[in-house]
Amino acid sequence: MSDKDFHPIRFLSPRHWPMWLALGFLRSCVALPYRWQVRLGAGLGALLYRLLPSRRRIARTNLELAFPELDGGERERLVRRVFRSGGISIFESGLSWWGDREWLEPLCHIDGLEHLKAAVAQGKGVILLSAHITCLEIGGRLLSFHQPFQVMYKQQRDPLFEAVLKRSRERHYRRAVQRHDVRGMIRGLKDNRVCWYAPDQDFGRKNAVFVPFFGVPTATVTATSRFAAISGAAVVPFFPFRREDGSGYDLTLLPALKDFPSGDDQTDTARISRLIEQQVKKAPDQYLWLHRRFRTLPDSGKRVYS
């Protein structure tokens, strides 16, 4: 969706007013100093912790499964930090959509860019393998200053939010394709584009295998190895993390995966899951534990979220 395709008049009915107010507030906050935005986000996260009991239960369940060694107090403190990180991510999203490049660039601390450049030079496209770290929006915007790429994303339920999000992503990235648009992903790789992709959400049993994630057999899509096999693209891991001192973000690019795909979806998917787990352990509060990562289990009659 280009700017000329975005028609605000389509969203003037009263049902859209709350979203307009929320987006307007977020847009106005972009002008604030970065550290102020982080503090506002932390405060919002603390408020959401109190207002969203269902999400608290989801986060607690996830962390009980992923970190059984923590006692109750430690785990609850981690839950609070997860909400804090989630609140900050809302303001980071506003920065990524509307922030000026010259203002954002000092926040970027990138390591391993040479791995991505080397993969692009091979001419077969690159799968930018990532995960749902809470600062993924701002991390992607910062990386785009150094390497253009396209993104694959999940369509939003709210039509106004979807329109604004898609408009912003297509302004800052080479293309934005919905997660069901497999042809769009393959086409981008065959055009030697860098294509961002995160396989770490639970979409059910279809096109998925069960592999360990923090010791739990977890339904994980096999699309990464299939995309690589079809296109011949290199797979370069990319993980952004927020610096705790308020100085910005560490963007880490790892060397392209060797001997990937192997021809065995189970082996390849388990390898990716281990890689994501290793990165999440560096800053577990910055992972998106607020979604039902362990919703689909090998025992179809078992439910961990109540």
C-alpha positions in Angstrom: 0.0 0.0 0.0 1.6 3.3 -1.1 0.7 6.6 0.4 -1.7 7.3 -2.4 -3.5 4.1 -1.7 -4.1 5.0 2.0 -7.5 6.7 2.3 -8.3 7.9 5.8 -11.9 8.6 4.8 -12.4 4.8 4.9 -11.9 4.9 8.6 -14.1 7.7 9.8 -16.8 5.7 11.5 -16.9 5.9 15.3 -15.7 2.3 15.7 -12.3 3.5 14.5 -12.0 6.5 16.8 -10.3 4.6 19.7 -7.6 3.4 17.3 -7.2 6.8 15.8 -6.7 8.2 19.3 -4.1 5.5 20.2 -2.2 6.0 16.9 -2.3 9.8 17.3 -0.9 9.6 20.8 1.8 7.2 19.7 2.7 9.4 16.7 3.0 12.5 19.0 5.3 10.7 21.4 7.9 10.1 18.6 9.0 13.7 19.2 10.0 13.0 22.8 13.5 12.1 23.8 14.3 8.4 23.4 14.8 7.8 27.1 11.5 9.4 27.9 9.8 7.0 25.5 11.4 4.1 27.2 10.2 5.3 30.6 6.7 5.8 29.2 6.8 2.3 27.7 7.9 0.8 31.0 5.1 2.5 32.8 2.6 1.3 30.2 3.9 -2.2 30.7 3.4 -2.0 34.4 -0.2 -0.8 33.8 -0.9 -3.6 31.3 0.4 -6.2 33.8 -2.5 -5.1 36.1 -5.1 -4.7 33.3 -4.5 -7.9 31.4 -5.0 -11.0 33.7 -5.3 -13.4 30.8 -2.0 -12.3 29.4 -0.4 -12.6 32.8 -1.6 -16.2 33.0 -0.1 -16.9 29.5 3.2 -15.4 30.4 3.3 -17.3 33.7 2.5 -20.6 32.0 5.2 -20.0 29.4 7.8 -19.2 31.9 6.9 -22.1 34.2 7.5 -24.4 31.2 10.6 -22.7 29.9 12.3 -21.9 33.3 11.2 -24.5 35.8 14.3 -23.9 37.8 13.0 -20.4 38.9 11.1 -20.1 42.1 7.8 -18.4 42.3 9.1 -15.0 43.2 11.8 -15.0 40.5 9.4 -16.1 37.9 6.9 -13.4 38.8 9.6 -10.7 38.6 10.4 -12.0 35.2 6.7 -11.8 34.2 6.7 -8.1 35.2 9.9 -7.5 33.1 8.2 -9.2 30.2 5.3 -6.8 30.4 7.8 -3.9 30.8 9.5 -4.9 27.6 6.2 -5.3 25.9 5.1 -1.8 26.9 8.4 -0.3 25.6 8.0 -2.2 22.3 4.8 -0.2 21.7 6.7 3.1 21.7 9.5 1.5 19.7 7.0 0.6 17.1 6.0 4.2 16.8 9.7 5.1 16.4 10.1 2.5 13.7 7.1 3.7 11.8 7.6 7.5 12.1 11.1 8.2 13.4 13.6 10.1 11.2 16.6 8.2 10.1 19.1 10.8 11.3 17.6 10.6 14.8 17.5 6.8 14.9 20.9 5.9 13.5 22.8 6.7 16.7 20.7 4.0 18.5 22.0 1.3 16.2 25.0 -0.9 17.3 25.4 -3.5 14.6 27.7 -6.6 14.6 28.2 -9.1 11.9 26.9 -7.1 8.9 29.6 -8.7 6.8 27.9 -12.0 7.1 24.7 -10.6 5.5 26.7 -8.8 2.8 28.6 -12.0 1.9 25.3 -13.9 1.6 23.7 -11.3 -0.6 26.8 -11.4 -2.9 26.0 -15.1 -3.6 23.0 -13.9 -5.7 20.4 -16.4 -4.5 18.6 -14.3 -1.9 18.9 -14.4 1.8 16.4 -15.6 4.5 16.9 -13.2 7.4 16.1 -15.7 10.2 14.8 -14.0 13.3 12.5 -14.4 16.2 9.7 -12.5 18.0 11.9 -10.4 20.2 9.9 -7.5 21.5 12.1 -4.8 19.8 11.9 -6.5 16.4 10.1 -3.5 14.8 12.7 -1.0 15.7 15.5 -3.6 15.1 14.2 -4.1 11.6 14.0 -0.4 10.9 17.6 0.1 12.1 18.9 -2.8 10.0 17.2 -1.4 6.9 19.6 1.6 7.0 22.4 -0.9 6.2 20.6 -3.4 4.0 17.2 -3.2 2.2 14.9 -6.2 2.8 11.4 -7.4 2.6 9.3 -8.6 5.5 6.8 -11.3 6.1 4.1 -10.5 8.6 0.8 -11.6 10.1 -2.3 -9.6 9.1 -3.8 -7.5 11.9 -7.5 -7.9 12.9 -8.2 -4.2 13.2 -8.4 -2.8 9.6 -7.2 0.7 10.5 -4.2 -0.7 12.4 -3.5 -3.1 9.5 -3.6 -0.2 6.9 -1.2 2.0 8.9 1.1 -0.9 9.7 1.3 -2.0 6.1 1.7 1.5 4.8 4.6 2.1 7.2 6.3 -1.2 6.4 6.1 -0.7 2.6 7.5 2.8 3.1 10.6 1.5 5.0 11.1 -1.9 3.5 11.4 -3.2 -0.1 8.1 -5.1 0.3 5.7 -6.4 2.9 4.1 -9.8 2.3 1.6 -11.6 4.5 2.7 -14.9 6.0 0.4 -16.9 3.8 1.9 -15.4 0.6 4.5 -18.2 0.0 4.8 -17.1 -3.6 5.7 -13.6 -2.6 8.4 -14.9 -0.3 9.9 -17.2 -2.9 9.7 -14.5 -5.6 11.6 -12.2 -3.4 14.4 -14.7 -2.7 14.7 -15.6 -6.4 15.1 -11.8 -7.1 18.1 -11.9 -4.7 16.2 -10.0 -2.0 16.9 -10.3 1.7 13.6 -11.6 3.3 12.9 -11.3 7.0 11.2 -14.3 8.5 10.5 -15.6 12.0 9.2 -19.1 12.4 8.7 -19.1 16.2 5.0 -18.8 16.6 2.4 -21.6 17.0 0.3 -21.9 13.9 -0.9 -25.4 14.7 0.0 -28.8 13.3 -0.2 -28.0 9.6 3.3 -27.8 8.0 4.9 -28.1 11.4 6.9 -30.6 13.4 7.4 -31.0 17.1 10.9 -30.0 18.3 12.2 -29.0 21.7 12.0 -25.3 22.7 13.2 -24.8 26.2 12.7 -28.5 26.7 9.1 -28.5 25.6 8.1 -30.4 22.4 6.7 -27.4 20.5 4.9 -27.2 17.1 7.2 -25.3 14.8 6.7 -24.6 11.1 9.2 -26.2 8.7 9.0 -23.3 6.2 12.5 -22.0 6.7 14.1 -25.2 5.3 11.5 -25.4 2.5 12.1 -21.8 1.5 15.9 -22.4 1.4 15.5 -25.7 -0.5 13.3 -24.1 -3.2 15.3 -20.9 -3.7 18.9 -21.9 -2.8 18.9 -18.9 -0.5 21.4 -18.6 2.4 20.0 -18.4 5.9 21.5 -15.6 8.0 20.3 -15.4 11.7 19.5 -11.9 12.9 18.6 -11.0 16.5 18.0 -7.4 17.9 18.1 -6.7 21.6 17.5 -3.5 23.6 20.4 -2.2 25.6 19.5 -1.9 29.3 21.5 1.3 29.7 19.2 3.2 27.3 21.8 3.7 24.6 20.0 1.9 21.9 20.0 -1.6 20.4 22.5 -4.4 19.7 21.8 -5.9 16.2 23.6 -9.2 15.8 24.0 -11.0 12.5 25.5 -14.5 12.6 27.3 -16.4 9.8 25.0 -18.1 7.3 23.9 -21.6 8.4 26.2 -24.2 6.9 24.8 -27.4 5.4 21.3 -26.0 5.5 18.8 -27.4 4.6 19.9 -30.9 5.3 17.0 -32.6 3.7 15.4 -33.6 7.0 12.8 -31.1 8.2 12.9 -32.4 11.7 16.6 -31.9 12.0 16.6 -28.5 10.4 13.7 -27.2 12.5 15.2 -28.4 15.7 18.5 -26.7 14.8 16.6 -23.4 14.3 14.7 -23.8 17.5 18.0 -24.4 19.4 19.4 -21.3 17.9 16.5 -19.1 18.8 16.5 -20.5 22.4 20.2 -19.7 22.8 19.5 -16.1 21.8 16.4 -15.7 23.9 18.4 -16.8 27.0 20.6 -13.7 26.6 17.6 -11.5 27.5 14.6 -13.7 28.3 12.4 -10.7 29.3 12.7 -9.3 25.8 11.1 -12.4 24.2 7.4 -12.3 23.4 6.2 -14.6 26.1 2.7 -13.0 26.0 1.6 -15.3 23.1 0.6 -19.0 23.4 3.9 -20.5 22.2 3.1 -23.9 23.6 -0.6 -24.0 22.5 -0.2 -27.1 20.3 1.3 -30.1 22.0 1.9 -33.7 20.8 -0.9 -34.8 23.0 -3.8 -33.2 21.3 -6.0 -33.5 24.4 -3.6 -31.7 26.7 -4.0 -28.0 27.4 -1.5 -25.8 29.2 -3.4 -22.6 29.0 -6.6 -22.4 31.1 
